[in-house]
């Protein structure tokens, strides 16, 4: 098992991650953004080289600021603005179509 998986084994909520690292948080922020916070944390972990070679103490020290940063990303922002998940990134390029444009496309009666 990789060191990160061992460290986080058994965690099932964003609150458990935040409590494990003793990160103060506002419940209302976590309630709205829990999956986004954890996904952003995962992104930060993937961008950090050498985590697999660290012992548990070093791993804890390296992960705490990453989770703190992931949580902070959503304190003053939103999931829509942060675009952590593909569905939000894809929606950015979506075009709107007016009712008039739709009507113009309908066959004449």
N, CA and C atoms as a LAMMPS dump frame, in Angstrom:
ITEM: TIMESTEP
0
ITEM: NUMBER OF ATOMS
327
ITEM: BOX BOUNDS ff ff ff
-5.0000000000000000e+02 5.0000000000000000e+02
-5.0000000000000000e+02 5.0000000000000000e+02
-5.0000000000000000e+02 5.0000000000000000e+02
ITEM: ATOMS id mol type element x y z
1 1 1 N 0.857 -1.182 0
2 1 2 C 0 0 0
3 1 3 C 0.896 1.236 0
4 2 1 N 0.513 2.248 -0.762
5 2 2 C 1.358 3.434 -0.813
6 2 3 C 1.213 4.244 0.474
7 3 1 N 2.226 5.024 0.816
8 3 2 C 2.225 5.743 2.095
9 3 3 C 1.019 6.669 2.292
10 4 1 N 0.56 7.31 1.229
11 4 2 C -0.602 8.185 1.356
12 4 3 C -1.852 7.382 1.683
13 5 1 N -2.021 6.264 1.004
14 5 2 C -3.18 5.421 1.252
15 5 3 C -3.17 4.912 2.695
16 6 1 N -2.004 4.559 3.188
17 6 2 C -1.893 4.107 4.575
18 6 3 C -2.241 5.226 5.55
19 7 1 N -1.758 6.414 5.268
20 7 2 C -1.996 7.557 6.149
21 7 3 C -3.485 7.89 6.227
22 8 1 N -4.175 7.822 5.096
23 8 2 C -5.581 8.224 5.033
24 8 3 C -6.554 7.053 5.105
25 9 1 N -6.047 5.863 5.357
26 9 2 C -6.891 4.676 5.403
27 9 3 C -8.021 4.857 6.421
28 10 1 N -9.233 4.647 5.956
29 10 2 C -10.382 4.72 6.844
30 10 3 C -11.073 6.069 6.89
31 11 1 N -10.477 7.108 6.289
32 11 2 C -11.134 8.414 6.28
33 11 3 C -12.298 8.359 5.301
34 12 1 N -13.427 8.936 5.724
35 12 2 C -14.588 8.902 4.843
36 12 3 C -15.243 10.262 4.655
37 13 1 N -14.677 11.309 5.248
38 13 2 C -15.284 12.632 5.094
39 13 3 C -14.212 13.711 5.069
40 14 1 N -14.575 14.836 4.504
41 14 2 C -13.661 15.983 4.481
42 14 3 C -13.322 16.409 5.905
43 15 1 N -14.317 16.34 6.779
44 15 2 C -14.087 16.721 8.172
45 15 3 C -12.999 15.866 8.814
46 16 1 N -12.978 14.577 8.505
47 16 2 C -11.947 13.701 9.079
48 16 3 C -10.55 14.11 8.611
49 17 1 N -10.424 14.478 7.359
50 17 2 C -9.131 14.952 6.86
51 17 3 C -8.728 16.239 7.582
52 18 1 N -9.645 17.182 7.664
53 18 2 C -9.354 18.477 8.296
54 18 3 C -9.026 18.296 9.78
55 19 1 N -9.744 17.441 10.47
56 19 2 C -9.481 17.193 11.889
57 19 3 C -8.148 16.474 12.089
58 20 1 N -7.841 15.537 11.209
59 20 2 C -6.578 14.799 11.301
60 20 3 C -5.382 15.746 11.271
61 21 1 N -5.475 16.768 10.41
62 21 2 C -4.381 17.734 10.282
63 21 3 C -4.565 18.955 11.183
64 22 1 N -5.573 18.923 12.047
65 22 2 C -5.86 20.03 12.978
66 22 3 C -6.025 21.355 12.25
67 23 1 N -6.788 21.321 11.175
68 23 2 C -7.064 22.526 10.39
69 23 3 C -8.431 23.061 10.812
70 24 1 N -8.443 24.3 11.276
71 24 2 C -9.713 24.926 11.653
72 24 3 C -10.537 25.139 10.386
73 25 1 N -11.829 24.882 10.495
74 25 2 C -12.694 25.042 9.316
75 25 3 C -14.08 25.481 9.747
76 26 1 N -14.773 26.082 8.789
77 26 2 C -16.173 26.459 9.002
78 26 3 C -17.034 25.373 8.376
79 27 1 N -17.938 24.842 9.166
80 27 2 C -18.766 23.733 8.704
81 27 3 C -19.568 24.099 7.464
82 28 1 N -20.066 25.344 7.391
83 28 2 C -20.871 25.735 6.233
84 28 3 C -20.053 25.718 4.937
85 29 1 N -18.758 26.002 5.014
86 29 2 C -17.896 25.932 3.825
87 29 3 C -17.726 24.476 3.403
88 30 1 N -17.495 23.617 4.364
89 30 2 C -17.314 22.191 4.07
90 30 3 C -18.62 21.575 3.563
91 31 1 N -19.737 21.962 4.153
92 31 2 C -21.019 21.398 3.72
93 31 3 C -21.278 21.614 2.241
94 32 1 N -20.898 22.763 1.733
95 32 2 C -21.17 23.114 0.337
96 32 3 C -20.075 22.608 -0.602
97 33 1 N -18.85 22.467 -0.094
98 33 2 C -17.703 22.209 -0.981
99 33 3 C -16.891 20.968 -0.65
100 34 1 N -17.418 20.069 0.133
101 34 2 C -16.604 18.945 0.623
102 34 3 C -15.906 18.157 -0.498
103 35 1 N -16.625 17.785 -1.521
104 35 2 C -16.002 17.01 -2.605
105 35 3 C -14.996 17.848 -3.383
106 36 1 N -15.29 19.111 -3.53
107 36 2 C -14.388 20.004 -4.258
108 36 3 C -13.082 20.207 -3.482
109 37 1 N -13.191 20.344 -2.177
110 37 2 C -11.996 20.499 -1.334
111 37 3 C -11.127 19.254 -1.443
112 38 1 N -11.743 18.08 -1.323
113 38 2 C -10.96 16.847 -1.396
114 38 3 C -10.365 16.627 -2.78
115 39 1 N -11.094 16.975 -3.828
116 39 2 C -10.551 16.843 -5.186
117 39 3 C -9.385 17.803 -5.394
118 40 1 N -9.506 19.037 -4.911
119 40 2 C -8.403 19.995 -5.033
120 40 3 C -7.19 19.519 -4.246
121 41 1 N -7.42 18.967 -3.049
122 41 2 C -6.34 18.395 -2.249
123 41 3 C -5.652 17.29 -3.043
124 42 1 N -6.428 16.435 -3.678
125 42 2 C -5.877 15.367 -4.507
126 42 3 C -5.031 15.943 -5.649
127 43 1 N -5.514 17.012 -6.279
128 43 2 C -4.746 17.659 -7.35
129 43 3 C -3.416 18.188 -6.824
130 44 1 N -3.453 18.82 -5.658
131 44 2 C -2.209 19.333 -5.064
132 44 3 C -1.258 18.192 -4.706
133 45 1 N -1.799 17.076 -4.222
134 45 2 C -0.952 15.923 -3.907
135 45 3 C -0.261 15.394 -5.16
136 46 1 N -1.007 15.295 -6.265
137 46 2 C -0.434 14.81 -7.528
138 46 3 C 0.666 15.721 -8.045
139 47 1 N 0.578 17.005 -7.741
140 47 2 C 1.573 17.972 -8.215
141 47 3 C 2.816 18.02 -7.324
142 48 1 N 2.802 17.303 -6.212
143 48 2 C 3.897 17.36 -5.25
144 48 3 C 4.784 16.128 -5.404
145 49 1 N 6.012 16.325 -5.873
146 49 2 C 6.899 15.176 -6.068
147 49 3 C 7.452 14.644 -4.739
148 50 1 N 7.765 13.355 -4.734
149 50 2 C 8.47 12.746 -3.614
150 50 3 C 7.625 12.294 -2.44
151 51 1 N 6.335 12.411 -2.52
152 51 2 C 5.498 12.018 -1.385
153 51 3 C 5.628 10.532 -1.065
154 52 1 N 5.764 9.702 -2.086
155 52 2 C 5.867 8.254 -1.879
156 52 3 C 7.115 7.854 -1.105
157 53 1 N 8.141 8.681 -1.138
158 53 2 C 9.402 8.349 -0.468
159 53 3 C 9.457 8.856 0.975
160 54 1 N 8.439 9.58 1.415
161 54 2 C 8.457 10.192 2.749
162 54 3 C 7.956 9.23 3.816
163 55 1 N 8.517 9.392 5.023
164 55 2 C 7.97 8.656 6.157
165 55 3 C 6.72 9.386 6.651
166 56 1 N 6.021 8.808 7.611
167 56 2 C 4.735 9.362 8.039
168 56 3 C 4.865 10.788 8.579
169 57 1 N 5.903 11.078 9.321
170 57 2 C 6.076 12.427 9.885
171 57 3 C 6.27 13.455 8.778
172 58 1 N 7.119 13.137 7.827
173 58 2 C 7.362 14.059 6.708
174 58 3 C 6.11 14.183 5.838
175 59 1 N 5.404 13.088 5.671
176 59 2 C 4.193 13.088 4.859
177 59 3 C 3.121 13.983 5.485
178 60 1 N 2.955 13.86 6.788
179 60 2 C 2.005 14.741 7.485
180 60 3 C 2.396 16.202 7.314
181 61 1 N 3.668 16.481 7.46
182 61 2 C 4.151 17.864 7.335
183 61 3 C 3.958 18.399 5.925
184 62 1 N 4.083 17.536 4.927
185 62 2 C 3.92 17.969 3.53
186 62 3 C 2.449 18.114 3.15
187 63 1 N 1.59 17.273 3.707
188 63 2 C 0.176 17.272 3.324
189 63 3 C -0.645 18.363 3.991
190 64 1 N -0.304 18.731 5.21
191 64 2 C -1.112 19.709 5.932
192 64 3 C -1.246 21.03 5.169
193 65 1 N -0.157 21.625 4.672
194 65 2 C -0.33 22.883 3.939
195 65 3 C -1.11 22.717 2.626
196 66 1 N -1.042 21.532 2.04
197 66 2 C -1.789 21.287 0.804
198 66 3 C -3.291 21.245 1.071
199 67 1 N -3.687 20.573 2.153
200 67 2 C -5.102 20.53 2.502
201 67 3 C -5.576 21.904 2.98
202 68 1 N -4.737 22.608 3.719
203 68 2 C -5.075 23.965 4.158
204 68 3 C -5.332 24.851 2.954
205 69 1 N -4.48 24.742 1.957
206 69 2 C -4.627 25.529 0.723
207 69 3 C -5.893 25.13 -0.037
208 70 1 N -6.165 23.823 -0.112
209 70 2 C -7.363 23.344 -0.811
210 70 3 C -8.624 23.871 -0.129
211 71 1 N -8.659 23.823 1.184
212 71 2 C -9.811 24.36 1.918
213 71 3 C -9.92 25.869 1.691
214 72 1 N -8.818 26.583 1.797
215 72 2 C -8.813 28.046 1.638
216 72 3 C -9.29 28.463 0.247
217 73 1 N -9.04 27.64 -0.75
218 73 2 C -9.494 27.947 -2.109
219 73 3 C -11 28.152 -2.17
220 74 1 N -11.737 27.511 -1.269
221 74 2 C -13.199 27.566 -1.308
222 74 3 C -13.808 28.458 -0.236
223 75 1 N -12.99 29.029 0.621
224 75 2 C -13.507 29.93 1.648
225 75 3 C -14.034 31.214 1.018
226 76 1 N -13.277 31.767 0.095
227 76 2 C -13.689 33.014 -0.539
228 76 3 C -14.118 32.845 -1.981
229 77 1 N -14.359 31.622 -2.38
230 77 2 C -14.704 31.363 -3.765
231 77 3 C -15.854 30.359 -3.805
232 78 1 N -16.068 29.793 -4.976
233 78 2 C -17.128 28.795 -5.118
234 78 3 C -16.664 27.685 -6.045
235 79 1 N -17.408 26.606 -6.032
236 79 2 C -17.081 25.478 -6.901
237 79 3 C -17.15 25.888 -8.365
238 80 1 N -18.096 26.74 -8.692
239 80 2 C -18.243 27.186 -10.081
240 80 3 C -17.024 27.999 -10.515
241 81 1 N -16.543 28.871 -9.65
242 81 2 C -15.367 29.69 -9.986
243 81 3 C -14.087 28.869 -10.018
244 82 1 N -13.948 27.926 -9.1
245 82 2 C -12.718 27.141 -8.997
246 82 3 C -12.605 26.061 -10.07
247 83 1 N -13.72 25.562 -10.556
248 83 2 C -13.766 24.581 -11.648
249 83 3 C -12.865 23.36 -11.414
250 84 1 N -13.036 22.748 -10.264
251 84 2 C -12.237 21.571 -9.929
252 84 3 C -12.644 20.372 -10.774
253 85 1 N -13.948 20.208 -10.964
254 85 2 C -14.443 19.06 -11.707
255 85 3 C -14.681 19.412 -13.172
256 86 1 N -14.531 18.424 -14.018
257 86 2 C -14.648 18.596 -15.468
258 86 3 C -15.977 19.221 -15.883
259 87 1 N -17.045 18.866 -15.224
260 87 2 C -18.356 19.395 -15.599
261 87 3 C -18.379 20.929 -15.519
262 88 1 N -17.68 21.509 -14.556
263 88 2 C -17.628 22.961 -14.437
264 88 3 C -16.714 23.577 -15.496
265 89 1 N -15.625 22.877 -15.813
266 89 2 C -14.723 23.388 -16.865
267 89 3 C -15.417 23.332 -18.222
268 90 1 N -16.161 22.253 -18.47
269 90 2 C -16.889 22.117 -19.735
270 90 3 C -17.991 23.156 -19.861
271 91 1 N -18.661 23.46 -18.772
272 91 2 C -19.771 24.42 -18.791
273 91 3 C -19.291 25.824 -19.134
274 92 1 N -18.026 26.101 -18.886
275 92 2 C -17.478 27.43 -19.175
276 92 3 C -17.585 27.759 -20.656
277 93 1 N -17.449 26.773 -21.512
278 93 2 C -17.504 27.003 -22.946
279 93 3 C -18.906 26.905 -23.524
280 94 1 N -19.884 26.64 -22.676
281 94 2 C -21.264 26.483 -23.164
282 94 3 C -21.807 27.798 -23.681
283 95 1 N -22.532 27.705 -24.747
284 95 2 C -23.169 28.877 -25.361
285 95 3 C -24.645 28.881 -25.005
286 96 1 N -25.207 30.057 -24.933
287 96 2 C -26.643 30.143 -24.703
288 96 3 C -27.335 30.401 -26.037
289 97 1 N -28.541 29.926 -26.126
290 97 2 C -29.338 30.083 -27.332
291 97 3 C -30.628 30.773 -26.929
292 98 1 N -30.951 31.841 -27.618
293 98 2 C -32.172 32.565 -27.286
294 98 3 C -33.39 31.847 -27.859
295 99 1 N -34.538 32.166 -27.308
296 99 2 C -35.802 31.605 -27.795
297 99 3 C -36.012 32.013 -29.25
298 100 1 N -35.641 33.237 -29.587
299 100 2 C -35.788 33.716 -30.968
300 100 3 C -34.95 32.877 -31.938
301 101 1 N -33.746 32.508 -31.513
302 101 2 C -32.902 31.684 -32.37
303 101 3 C -33.524 30.3 -32.569
304 102 1 N -34.105 29.77 -31.52
305 102 2 C -34.772 28.469 -31.633
306 102 3 C -35.977 28.56 -32.568
307 103 1 N -36.762 29.615 -32.419
308 103 2 C -37.936 29.789 -33.263
309 103 3 C -37.547 29.914 -34.736
310 104 1 N -36.445 30.596 -34.99
311 104 2 C -35.988 30.771 -36.377
312 104 3 C -35.605 29.439 -37.021
313 105 1 N -35.227 28.463 -36.201
314 105 2 C -34.823 27.158 -36.7
315 105 3 C -36.012 26.218 -36.954
316 106 1 N -37.174 26.568 -36.402
317 106 2 C -38.353 25.714 -36.58
318 106 3 C -38.902 25.858 -38
319 107 1 N -39.457 24.784 -38.535
320 107 2 C -40.066 24.883 -39.879
321 107 3 C -41.291 25.807 -39.833
322 108 1 N -41.553 26.459 -40.948
323 108 2 C -42.727 27.353 -41.052
324 108 3 C -43.993 26.546 -41.013
325 109 1 N -45.061 27.142 -40.488
326 109 2 C -46.349 26.437 -40.432
327 109 3 C -47.211 26.836 -41.557
